[in-house]
Amino acid sequence: MKIVISVILIGLSISVMGQNKLIYVGDPMCSWCYGFGPELAEVVETQQGKLELELVMGGLRPYNKETMIDLKSFLTHHWEDVYKASGQPFSYDILDEAELAYDTEPPCRATVVVRALAPEKELAFFKSAQTAFYKENKKMNNSESYHAILNALDLDTAAFDRLFYSNEYKTKVKKDFERAKLLGVSSFPTLLVEIDGKVTKVARGYAKAAEVNQNIAQLLSK
C-alpha cells in the first residue's frame, strides 16, 4: 500500500510541475511586442523544459476604427522609440493608408486559428505576423497577407481562411482578450509565470532577456 501511495504522490507531483507556465500576453500589432521579440525568443529558449509556454492575445486595439493615417504621428513616435531600444526594423509607408483601420483583432484571431491548426507553430506564426506588418507593411485584416507565412510553416491556407473568417473564431479570440483581463494585464507585452497555480508578473513592457530570466530563476528557486 505504501508503494502504491508513493507512486500516486509522485504522479501528482509530476502533474503539478507540468502545469507550471510561462504566459506571454501580447498582440501582433503591438510595436513594443515586436521590439521584445528577440528577447522573448531568448527567454523561451532558456525556460524550455522548465515552463510550458502559453500565448494569450491581449487585444491592443481590437475593433478600432481609426485609420493608419489618423494615428500616423502617434505611431511614428512609438515605432521610433521601439527601434532605438531594440533595433528591430520598421517600414513606415503603411502609415499613409487613409482607409486601413488600425484594428488589431484580425492578427490576434489569425494567431488563435494557427493555435488550433498547429499549436507548436503558434509562436513562429506570431513572430512572422509581426514582421509582415512592421517590416513588410502587410495589411493584417486580409487573410491573403498571411499566406506566405502559412506556406513557410507548411500550414493549409484554405483551412486557415475558412476558420479565419468564421464566426466561431471571431468569438474564440474574445476569450483570449477576456483571459488577459482576468490575468490583470492591460499593457503589452507582459510576461507572467504560473507556478503551482500562483501567477506572478516577471516583465511588463520591453525588458531584456537576462533580467527576465533572472526574475524567473528567483521564482523557480523558492
PALUM-511304 format. One line per field, with one value per residue: x, y, z of N, C-alpha, C in turn; residue in three letters; residue number from 1; chain. Coordinates in pm, whole numbers. Layout:
N
n_X: [X  ...]
n_Y: [Y  ...]
n_Z: [Z  ...]
ca_X: [X  ...]
ca_Y: [Y  ...]
ca_Z: [Z  ...]
c_X: [X  ...]
c_Y: [Y  ...]
c_Z: [Z  ...]
resn: [ALA  ...]
resi: [NUM  ...]
chain: [A  ...]
END
This chain:
222
n_X: [83  196  380  214  81  298  371  143  158  395  316  121  283  440  237  152  387  397  208  314  378  495  361  276  156  38  25  4  21  127  372  578  572  667  926  1019  1044  1299  1410  1213  1232  1478  1424  1224  1373  1562  1396  1290  1170  1144  929  603  500  254  60  -121  -354  -373  -512  -468  -576  -846  -1103  -1086  -1149  -1005  -791  -475  -343  -469  -352  -90  116  126  185  426  604  609  706  959  1078  1075  1244  1486  1532  1538  1635  1490  1367  1171  915  760  565  303  172  61  -175  -502  -747  -726  -791  -650  -678  -643  -755  -788  -518  -475  -684  -606  -378  -490  -631  -419  -314  -506  -480  -210  -59  209  333  251  387  593  440  316  539  624  403  421  655  563  380  519  771  725  489  233  -122  -304  -565  -644  -675  -511  -269  -138  -68  189  338  205  252  529  539  429  147  -203  -352  -614  -767  -699  -806  -1079  -1137  -1046  -1227  -1456  -1743  -1708  -1435  -1411  -1542  -1393  -1145  -1208  -1216  -949  -888  -1046  -921  -675  -753  -850  -613  -511  -380  -307  -143  98  405  345  484  422  456  334  322  251  -17  -13  12  259  386  654  765  689  610  879  1170  1492  1619  1795  1738  1470  1493  1640  1455  1268  1418  1456  1197  1154  1333  1233]
n_Y: [-121  125  159  191  428  602  601  718  972  1066  1077  1277  1491  1521  1592  1840  1992  1990  2175  2422  2740  2966  3257  3450  3757  3936  4122  4096  4336  4517  4744  4746  4483  4365  4473  4348  4090  3942  3926  3784  3541  3451  3419  3219  3008  2969  2889  2656  2332  2379  2550  2554  2706  2953  3138  3438  3634  3967  4186  4475  4705  4616  4601  4864  5175  5388  5515  5427  5656  5844  5792  5836  6019  5957  5677  5676  5801  5612  5385  5468  5491  5225  5113  5239  5126  4850  4785  4663  4634  4874  4965  5249  5318  5222  5380  5588  5506  5577  5457  5221  5059  5072  4811  4566  4322  4124  4003  3893  3710  3550  3431  3277  3098  2957  2843  2650  2493  2411  2397  2394  2561  2813  3031  3084  3164  3392  3563  3589  3715  3962  4063  4072  4279  4507  4527  4452  4573  4456  4417  4342  4271  4119  3797  3684  3806  3655  3423  3364  3326  3108  2916  2893  2775  2538  2505  2465  2679  2709  2589  2759  3007  2948  2914  3157  3348  3266  3276  3141  3163  3433  3469  3310  3441  3647  3529  3505  3777  3823  3651  3776  4004  3885  3794  4026  4195  4480  4615  4575  4424  4163  3944  3656  3423  3111  2917  2629  2705  2970  3294  3512  3828  3884  4049  4359  4541  4645  4456  4328  4005  3880  3998  3923  3641  3614  3701  3498  3275  3326  3290  3020  2904  2917]
n_Z: [0  79  -123  -345  -273  -272  -542  -650  -533  -644  -908  -891  -819  -1050  -1225  -1124  -1153  -1426  -1491  -1460  -1597  -1853  -1930  -2197  -2281  -2542  -2856  -3204  -3349  -3178  -3115  -2922  -2844  -3074  -3075  -2850  -2931  -3001  -2743  -2609  -2746  -2654  -2382  -2391  -2498  -2293  -2084  -2170  -2116  -1851  -1807  -1940  -2239  -2285  -2503  -2503  -2658  -2624  -2727  -2837  -2976  -3051  -3294  -3357  -3520  -3615  -3867  -4026  -4111  -3953  -3711  -3756  -3661  -3385  -3391  -3536  -3358  -3148  -3283  -3359  -3108  -3028  -3217  -3150  -2899  -2946  -3201  -3396  -3729  -3912  -4146  -4284  -4465  -4460  -4283  -4418  -4514  -4579  -4554  -4423  -4130  -3802  -3669  -3440  -3398  -3615  -3668  -3417  -3407  -3622  -3515  -3311  -3467  -3590  -3364  -3317  -3546  -3552  -3280  -3194  -3368  -3321  -3191  -3375  -3593  -3486  -3448  -3713  -3823  -3699  -3820  -4084  -4071  -3955  -4086  -4354  -4411  -4451  -4494  -4228  -4189  -4392  -4512  -4705  -4667  -4485  -4607  -4717  -4487  -4376  -4573  -4548  -4302  -4355  -4348  -4404  -4624  -4713  -4511  -4305  -4399  -4398  -4124  -4024  -4119  -3998  -3779  -3546  -3474  -3455  -3226  -3053  -3029  -2862  -2617  -2553  -2516  -2292  -2111  -2080  -1939  -1705  -1605  -1519  -1691  -1874  -2041  -2302  -2418  -2175  -1941  -1757  -1488  -1400  -1124  -958  -962  -882  -1006  -1123  -1212  -1431  -1614  -1759  -2034  -2253  -2201  -2106  -2187  -2006  -1760  -1727  -1723  -1490  -1300  -1326  -1252  -983  -886  -944  -777  -528]
ca_X: [0  284  440  109  61  416  361  37  209  493  238  60  391  474  124  155  500  366  117  388  372  539  246  309  37  82  -58  93  35  183  510  671  577  758  1061  1053  1052  1425  1426  1119  1288  1584  1359  1159  1478  1620  1297  1242  1184  1112  796  526  466  116  41  -254  -369  -429  -603  -422  -682  -940  -1223  -1059  -1191  -911  -707  -331  -302  -520  -262  48  209  134  254  565  679  629  790  1097  1127  1099  1365  1602  1552  1554  1700  1401  1343  1036  882  660  473  165  114  -7  -302  -613  -870  -695  -807  -551  -759  -552  -828  -764  -399  -495  -769  -523  -291  -574  -658  -299  -307  -594  -430  -77  -18  355  380  184  483  660  343  301  658  623  297  478  746  482  319  611  880  675  368  118  -250  -329  -708  -663  -620  -405  -143  -76  -45  332  379  145  326  661  519  365  10  -305  -407  -761  -821  -680  -903  -1213  -1151  -1020  -1349  -1571  -1795  -1654  -1306  -1433  -1583  -1285  -1039  -1254  -1181  -812  -896  -1101  -819  -577  -811  -854  -476  -475  -289  -369  -43  170  397  356  521  388  491  240  384  156  -142  8  61  343  434  801  805  582  674  1005  1269  1600  1602  1874  1663  1351  1535  1679  1331  1207  1504  1427  1067  1166  1420  1161]
ca_Y: [0  241  174  245  568  676  617  816  1104  1106  1114  1408  1590  1544  1661  1979  2056  2006  2288  2547  2804  3098  3312  3571  3830  4036  4148  4103  4472  4598  4771  4705  4336  4339  4502  4249  3958  3871  3898  3676  3417  3408  3372  3091  2907  2944  2825  2532  2218  2422  2611  2539  2837  2983  3270  3497  3755  4066  4279  4613  4795  4537  4665  5007  5231  5491  5468  5438  5796  5915  5764  5839  6088  5878  5551  5705  5827  5485  5294  5517  5456  5080  5090  5282  5034  4709  4767  4594  4719  4922  5038  5347  5353  5186  5487  5682  5445  5660  5379  5100  5079  5009  4716  4456  4195  4020  3922  3813  3599  3463  3354  3178  2995  2874  2765  2533  2410  2356  2474  2402  2664  2939  3138  3117  3240  3523  3643  3619  3814  4091  4106  4103  4411  4617  4536  4437  4655  4380  4456  4225  4238  4041  3662  3654  3860  3552  3300  3335  3274  2974  2827  2870  2687  2417  2501  2468  2814  2701  2564  2884  3107  2907  2943  3300  3425  3204  3339  3066  3217  3572  3458  3249  3536  3728  3455  3546  3913  3808  3589  3880  4088  3805  3788  4159  4256  4588  4670  4467  4284  4126  3805  3606  3283  3041  2805  2567  2780  3110  3371  3625  3906  3890  4158  4441  4627  4597  4420  4243  3864  3845  4043  3838  3507  3623  3706  3363  3185  3350  3228  2874  2855  2927]
ca_Z: [0  84  -255  -431  -236  -316  -686  -675  -495  -745  -1025  -864  -822  -1189  -1285  -1079  -1217  -1567  -1508  -1449  -1728  -1889  -2001  -2271  -2326  -2640  -2972  -3320  -3398  -3069  -3155  -2817  -2851  -3186  -3028  -2746  -2993  -2980  -2601  -2579  -2801  -2563  -2259  -2420  -2513  -2161  -1997  -2232  -2027  -1716  -1808  -2063  -2292  -2326  -2562  -2486  -2738  -2533  -2794  -2813  -3024  -3130  -3349  -3369  -3649  -3659  -3976  -4006  -4125  -3835  -3600  -3809  -3571  -3262  -3417  -3575  -3235  -3077  -3362  -3349  -2974  -3027  -3298  -3070  -2786  -2985  -3331  -3488  -3847  -3941  -4267  -4241  -4574  -4427  -4201  -4506  -4557  -4530  -4538  -4348  -3985  -3714  -3592  -3409  -3378  -3716  -3646  -3296  -3449  -3706  -3425  -3243  -3568  -3603  -3239  -3335  -3655  -3520  -3162  -3182  -3461  -3287  -3164  -3501  -3671  -3420  -3479  -3857  -3845  -3658  -3927  -4202  -4053  -3928  -4183  -4490  -4422  -4498  -4435  -4145  -4190  -4514  -4488  -4801  -4615  -4401  -4683  -4729  -4356  -4364  -4663  -4489  -4186  -4406  -4299  -4509  -4635  -4726  -4377  -4230  -4445  -4354  -3981  -4002  -4147  -3932  -3657  -3433  -3430  -3415  -3086  -2975  -2997  -2749  -2495  -2521  -2460  -2157  -2026  -2048  -1833  -1582  -1556  -1471  -1788  -1951  -2133  -2369  -2376  -2034  -1916  -1624  -1460  -1315  -1053  -864  -963  -847  -1120  -1086  -1326  -1434  -1704  -1816  -2131  -2307  -2100  -2155  -2153  -1888  -1642  -1716  -1681  -1350  -1223  -1330  -1174  -841  -856  -952  -668  -398]
c_X: [86  345  340  87  176  410  256  86  309  420  174  164  428  364  125  268  472  275  191  405  448  429  285  180  83  -17  35  115  73  331  612  680  673  903  1110  1077  1183  1451  1335  1175  1396  1527  1297  1262  1538  1525  1241  1271  1154  968  730  482  318  111  -104  -257  -443  -529  -566  -529  -781  -1062  -1208  -1094  -1095  -819  -559  -287  -354  -419  -114  147  234  217  400  653  710  723  937  1157  1160  1226  1490  1634  1593  1632  1613  1364  1196  1030  762  555  328  95  43  -139  -420  -740  -848  -702  -694  -626  -673  -624  -795  -634  -404  -578  -690  -433  -368  -611  -538  -278  -391  -539  -299  -20  133  414  324  282  555  568  329  417  662  516  345  568  668  421  424  721  829  547  251  -8  -305  -478  -742  -600  -506  -269  -67  -32  103  386  329  219  463  653  451  225  -87  -372  -560  -827  -810  -787  -1043  -1236  -1135  -1147  -1473  -1614  -1738  -1524  -1311  -1479  -1468  -1176  -1078  -1222  -1037  -813  -946  -998  -713  -626  -815  -715  -428  -381  -364  -270  43  308  402  389  487  435  386  308  287  28  -129  73  137  393  587  852  681  645  805  1105  1375  1583  1675  1801  1541  1388  1580  1557  1265  1288  1478  1296  1078  1249  1349  1098]
c_Y: [126  268  238  393  653  703  722  957  1155  1152  1249  1518  1624  1624  1809  2055  2084  2124  2422  2609  2936  3156  3445  3634  3943  4050  4161  4244  4570  4619  4729  4553  4295  4363  4400  4110  3883  3838  3783  3542  3361  3354  3235  2979  2870  2863  2695  2414  2251  2474  2589  2678  2845  3124  3314  3625  3860  4160  4423  4714  4715  4620  4817  5057  5339  5435  5488  5585  5882  5907  5780  5902  6006  5751  5573  5725  5697  5393  5337  5483  5306  5047  5126  5182  4894  4686  4693  4686  4753  4980  5126  5379  5327  5294  5592  5626  5520  5581  5250  5127  5008  4921  4593  4323  4090  3941  3841  3689  3498  3374  3246  3065  2901  2789  2639  2438  2339  2433  2491  2511  2802  3053  3180  3199  3381  3615  3682  3721  3954  4147  4148  4243  4522  4635  4535  4515  4582  4428  4336  4190  4146  3904  3629  3705  3757  3429  3265  3276  3130  2874  2793  2774  2556  2398  2524  2606  2811  2678  2689  2986  3075  2942  3092  3383  3370  3282  3271  3129  3366  3578  3407  3349  3625  3660  3486  3685  3909  3748  3691  3968  4013  3792  3925  4234  4361  4655  4555  4516  4270  3977  3769  3463  3227  2919  2755  2650  2927  3183  3494  3695  3914  3997  4229  4545  4567  4571  4331  4102  3826  3882  3955  3700  3506  3626  3569  3266  3202  3285  3076  2818  2856  2793]
c_Z: [0  -53  -351  -403  -284  -465  -722  -644  -596  -871  -1010  -871  -965  -1258  -1249  -1148  -1364  -1595  -1500  -1588  -1734  -1977  -2066  -2321  -2417  -2753  -3092  -3374  -3286  -3098  -3049  -2807  -2962  -3143  -2927  -2804  -2972  -2833  -2558  -2627  -2709  -2432  -2280  -2432  -2377  -2073  -2054  -2139  -1882  -1707  -1943  -2110  -2330  -2381  -2542  -2568  -2655  -2597  -2763  -2852  -3109  -3170  -3361  -3510  -3701  -3766  -3943  -4015  -4010  -3719  -3639  -3713  -3444  -3283  -3457  -3453  -3162  -3152  -3357  -3214  -2967  -3104  -3219  -2960  -2833  -3114  -3432  -3605  -3868  -4082  -4233  -4347  -4538  -4344  -4286  -4559  -4494  -4504  -4458  -4199  -3910  -3614  -3566  -3385  -3484  -3695  -3516  -3329  -3533  -3621  -3353  -3340  -3582  -3478  -3251  -3440  -3620  -3402  -3146  -3274  -3430  -3268  -3292  -3591  -3616  -3457  -3626  -3892  -3805  -3768  -4051  -4191  -4045  -4032  -4326  -4516  -4487  -4426  -4359  -4132  -4307  -4498  -4582  -4754  -4532  -4480  -4697  -4599  -4341  -4452  -4606  -4370  -4224  -4347  -4415  -4514  -4645  -4591  -4291  -4268  -4394  -4207  -3952  -4020  -4077  -3808  -3533  -3383  -3402  -3270  -3000  -2938  -2879  -2615  -2453  -2457  -2315  -2061  -1986  -1934  -1700  -1520  -1503  -1564  -1870  -2046  -2184  -2416  -2224  -2026  -1772  -1611  -1366  -1255  -947  -850  -927  -964  -1072  -1211  -1320  -1530  -1755  -1907  -2179  -2195  -2164  -2103  -2025  -1760  -1618  -1666  -1535  -1259  -1215  -1244  -1024  -798  -851  -836  -534  -361]
resn: [MET  LYS  ILE  VAL  ILE  SER  VAL  ILE  LEU  ILE  GLY  LEU  SER  ILE  SER  VAL  MET  GLY  GLN  ASN  LYS  LEU  ILE  TYR  VAL  GLY  ASP  PRO  MET  CYS  SER  TRP  CYS  TYR  GLY  PHE  GLY  PRO  GLU  LEU  ALA  GLU  VAL  VAL  GLU  THR  GLN  GLN  GLY  LYS  LEU  GLU  LEU  GLU  LEU  VAL  MET  GLY  GLY  LEU  ARG  PRO  TYR  ASN  LYS  GLU  THR  MET  ILE  ASP  LEU  LYS  SER  PHE  LEU  THR  HIS  HIS  TRP  GLU  ASP  VAL  TYR  LYS  ALA  SER  GLY  GLN  PRO  PHE  SER  TYR  ASP  ILE  LEU  ASP  GLU  ALA  GLU  LEU  ALA  TYR  ASP  THR  GLU  PRO  PRO  CYS  ARG  ALA  THR  VAL  VAL  VAL  ARG  ALA  LEU  ALA  PRO  GLU  LYS  GLU  LEU  ALA  PHE  PHE  LYS  SER  ALA  GLN  THR  ALA  PHE  TYR  LYS  GLU  ASN  LYS  LYS  MET  ASN  ASN  SER  GLU  SER  TYR  HIS  ALA  ILE  LEU  ASN  ALA  LEU  ASP  LEU  ASP  THR  ALA  ALA  PHE  ASP  ARG  LEU  PHE  TYR  SER  ASN  GLU  TYR  LYS  THR  LYS  VAL  LYS  LYS  ASP  PHE  GLU  ARG  ALA  LYS  LEU  LEU  GLY  VAL  SER  SER  PHE  PRO  THR  LEU  LEU  VAL  GLU  ILE  ASP  GLY  LYS  VAL  THR  LYS  VAL  ALA  ARG  GLY  TYR  ALA  LYS  ALA  ALA  GLU  VAL  ASN  GLN  ASN  ILE  ALA  GLN  LEU  LEU  SER  LYS]
resi: [1  2  3  4  5  6  7  8  9  10  11  12  13  14  15  16  17  18  19  20  21  22  23  24  25  26  27  28  29  30  31  32  33  34  35  36  37  38  39  40  41  42  43  44  45  46  47  48  49  50  51  52  53  54  55  56  57  58  59  60  61  62  63  64  65  66  67  68  69  70  71  72  73  74  75  76  77  78  79  80  81  82  83  84  85  86  87  88  89  90  91  92  93  94  95  96  97  98  99  100  101  102  103  104  105  106  107  108  109  110  111  112  113  114  115  116  117  118  119  120  121  122  123  124  125  126  127  128  129  130  131  132  133  134  135  136  137  138  139  140  141  142  143  144  145  146  147  148  149  150  151  152  153  154  155  156  157  158  159  160  161  162  163  164  165  166  167  168  169  170  171  172  173  174  175  176  177  178  179  180  181  182  183  184  185  186  187  188  189  190  191  192  193  194  195  196  197  198  199  200  201  202  203  204  205  206  207  208  209  210  211  212  213  214  215  216  217  218  219  220  221  222]
chain: [A  A  A  A  A  A  A  A  A  A  A  A  A  A  A  A  A  A  A  A  A  A  A  A  A  A  A  A  A  A  A  A  A  A  A  A  A  A  A  A  A  A  A  A  A  A  A  A  A  A  A  A  A  A  A  A  A  A  A  A  A  A  A  A  A  A  A  A  A  A  A  A  A  A  A  A  A  A  A  A  A  A  A  A  A  A  A  A  A  A  A  A  A  A  A  A  A  A  A  A  A  A  A  A  A  A  A  A  A  A  A  A  A  A  A  A  A  A  A  A  A  A  A  A  A  A  A  A  A  A  A  A  A  A  A  A  A  A  A  A  A  A  A  A  A  A  A  A  A  A  A  A  A  A  A  A  A  A  A  A  A  A  A  A  A  A  A  A  A  A  A  A  A  A  A  A  A  A  A  A  A  A  A  A  A  A  A  A  A  A  A  A  A  A  A  A  A  A  A  A  A  A  A  A  A  A  A  A  A  A  A  A  A  A  A  A  A  A  A  A  A  A]
END
